[in-house]
Amino acid sequence: MQWFASSKQLCQITFVPIGNFTSTSLQALASYYEQTLGLHIDVRPAIPFEESMMDRSRSQLIGEELVNGMKTGYPTQAQDRSVMMVGFTRGDMYIRHKNWQFAFAHREDGRFAAISTARMDPVSFGLPPNDGVLVRRLLKMSSKQIILPSLASTNWTKSQWILIPLIEAASNKPPNDAVPHGLNTFFPHGEVGSTTNEHVSRET
């Protein structure tokens, strides 16, 4: 889309599953963005979990190391300044340089982001499974990472202003926590899957 291409010369978004995050989930998310916003997203094969991504003392993944893993796994895309790379993990994550207990997302250099779904899943807090809540939260967080480079622009185009209500419409909480705007047609029941910390232990 024009609004994205006008933002710091970014013109391609790449989704990267990390570890056992399913590529089919990201294909579904990419299809939703393309059909609702006309935004084409390239979904790459998963990069393997590496020991350097894990902080054993905290039993959490390290946001900065997840980004480093994407850069190592896809050096061509990482060196291309027209590409934004967004990685996705089911493991719980924190940011090394922040005094936070956890993080939903970590961003670097306006072109790289890592997103954790671990604390988006109601099951993580002893609640019943709810695909609507999980998918809606994933959509909201991924939309935020995509739009932030455009928000940083000081000279907004008309198409950038138009984008804001589109992102809000896609991300806002629908009645009864239903999957928004027919997104359930892209995400079959259980497709995203549980995102509890057991996925970290399985990957390690």
Buried (B, 14 or more C-beta within 10 A) or exposed (E): BBBBBBBBEBBBBBBBBBBBBBBBBBBBBBBBBEEBBEBEBEBBEBBEBBEEBBBEEEEBBBBBBBBBBBBEBBEEBBEBEEBBBBBBBBBBBBBEEEEEEBBBBBBBEBBBBBBBBBBBBBBBEEEEEBBBBBBBBBBBBBBBBBBBBBEEEEEBBEBBEEBBEBBEEBBEEEEEBBBBBEBBEBBEEEBBBBBBBEBBEEBB
